[in-house]
Amino acid sequence: MISQIFSFIRKIKTPLVLIIVFIIGTYTGFKVVEARGMAALIEAIPIPEGSIADKDAFIKNLPEGKALEPKQLTSVDKKAKNIILLIADGMSISQVSSYRLLKGGPNERLAVDKFPVSGIVLTHSEDAIVTDSASSATAYSTGFKTNNGALGLDKDLNNLENLTEKIHKYGFVSSLISTSEITHATPAAFAAHVDLRWKTDEISKQMIDSDVITILGGGRHFFLPEEMGGKREDGLNLYEQVESTQTLLTHKDQLNDVDITTSKKVIGLFADEHLRDIDKPDNHSSEPTTEDMLDFAIKRSESFMDNGCKGSFIMVEGSQVDWAGHANNIDYLFTEMEDFEEAVKKAKSYAEQNKETLVIVTADHETGGLLIEPFKPTQYSAPEVKFSFNTGIGYGSHTGVPVPVYAYGPGSENFTGTLDNTDVYRAMIAALDLSEESGSCVGN
């Protein structure tokens, strides 16, 4: 090979060509050496190590700002008959992206990726840039900002009419589903009015007395007094009351056996506290998936609509996406996102067949400060990917970044661009036909 090169050079008669060949060869060799040298240099760069407290952080006082301006919504000509609102507590783009990568790599596509409409939601509460679930869920359920910790009340602790109360007067039926205890902040915001989300004794009573016809999740201990192993401090055996006056479910198989046409409330308490409790594995076999509970709520809603109800609203919460962020646990996050994914698929499939259902997928806030990073800061092309939580070591907290919103069906056109969380409520109301009050459609 080398002899052939020299033979070629001897044949070159023009000095200019010889010079050009020499320059090209020299440059190529230099670039090879340079590339190898830079790679070695980058590899040798010391990367500082430390704790969360050592990271580059900046504390700033924010300007007072101006009053919140509601988003200008588009008039919805074709109204939705049903709304399914799916809230993955603690989920932002990083959680969606991490799940996508872990599930099938960068070219995987999730159910939400196939929604035709998407936007972002700003999540701050009345008194904080970083919201909690109570105030954010209150924004979704009432269209008003409130202080962190409050449910169904404004900043001055006045009652706010929530969505389930409002549409009940127009002949709609409502269902609430959660993978946590049903008294947790997100489902509670659609049925209760309390100044502190921790007042679960009061929340459970208000939920049972609410207009919501189907409530499914965990939380048996929040219906039993302490002397019976529960968590009620008021001594009331609400569990017994529900069992004697409503339809109580405690096993997933009962979702297939219960009379869905009953006018009584159906209350599903499938775990002592949250579903899939790792400390109580023996109970897991009796617990439904989120998809199972959504399927039941859809069928029950349809039975009421067959008997005169105008439409339905179902809120589904993937509660423990948030808990995975608090725990800084990527495997826990994957499991909860997987469960939530199946419910999203179910909702979208139903909407595609039904043609009258608006499906909305969003979150209340981000939890954990989740980042997707290269395995090493200087190795972007390494096969490994680092998933890091950045609000605390061992236990994380909420952040103030926006969350995504995805929409499909009648009224979805109002979920594009940037929305405040209060705009989500307004867009849902705009999607429904609430032109004439007809009163409750549920028989007594």
Buried (B, 14 or more C-beta within 10 A) or exposed (E): EEEEEEEEEEEEEEEEEEEEBEEEEEEEEEEEEEEEEEEEEEEEEEEEEEEBEEEEEEEEEEEEEEEEEEBEBEEBEEBBBBBBBBBBBBBBBBBBBBBBBBBEEEEEEBBBEEBEBBBBBBBBBBBBEBBBBBBBBBBBBBBBBBBBBBBBBBBEEEEBBBBBBBBBBBBBBBBBBBBBBBBBBBBBBBBBBBBEBEBBBBBBBBBBEBBBBBBBBBBBBBBBBEEEEBBBEEEBBBBBBBBEEBBBBBBBEBBEEBEBEBEBBBBBBBBBBBBBBEEBEEBEEEBBBBBBBBBBBBEBBBBBBEEEBBBBBBBBBBBBBBBBBBBBBBEBBBBBBBBBBBBBBBBBEBBEEBEBBBBBBBBBBBBBBBEEEEEBEBEEEEEEEEBEBBBBEEEBBBBBBBBBBBBBBBBBBBBBEEBBBBBBBBBBBBBBBBEEEEEBBBEE
